[in-house]
Amino acid sequence: MYEELFYVTYRRGIQKAHRDEEDLFLLLCYCEMLGIPNPVSYYTLELYPVIYERFHEWHVRMGMEQSPIEGIRCC
C-alpha cells in the first residue's frame, strides 16, 4: 500500500523518465542508419527485430512525420 501511495505522486514523472530513456536507447540503436557513427552497431543488430514494432511510435514522438530511414517503411 505504501508503495502505491509513493508511485501515485510520482507516476507521471517516472513514466516520462522511462519514455526518455527508451527514446535514447532507440536513437542509439538506429543512429548508424541515420548517419551517426555507432561503435556498438554489431551488438545492436540483433535487437532490430525486437524494437521494430516500436519504431513508428518513436519517430512520431521525435517529430518526424515520415520514417527517417529509407529501408524501414512503417507509415
Buried (B, 14 or more C-beta within 10 A) or exposed (E): EEEEEEEEEEEEEEEEEEEEEBBEBBBBBBBBBEEEEBEEBEEBEEEEEEBEEEBBBBBBEEEEEEBBBEEBEBE
